[in-house]
């Protein structure tokens, strides 16, 4: 641990400072709708095996997530459901708080891709511009500080492979088990 940070590879976006802050505690609350930037490593330059363990009850019903506009308004949020949602339906229900474009990081290119629901800027977002996969984190621009609400009627049976388009290398694989 250095500088109070123990999980260099688990980061949250700080809208006020524009920085990616490392999670500094084992007890950091993984609340529904929180977006995380996550890679499996325990420092910025090396990887030692460790266990990433998250548990909980699947989310259903309305899920609220606060967004802020203290600076740029950029907020990293995440689909809290076990199923994909429609960006058009989500954005329409929250248009008084967030802008009309979403941004998803493509780890294969190292770029942020964007979508307005009908047209995506590249790669995986372009092939399914209206779909946010289950648990996918995405960036939105808040026009004001407020709350966005994920709703059951925003779920869709159409899926997209936005989380990962190519098989991960053995070093990047994550083992998940149910207990």
Helices and strands as residue ranges (DSSP letters): E 7-14, E 19-23, E 37-38, E 63-67, E 74-78, E 85-86, H 87-93, E 98-106, E 111-115, H 123-127, E 131-132, E 137-142, E 146-150, G 152-154, G 170-172
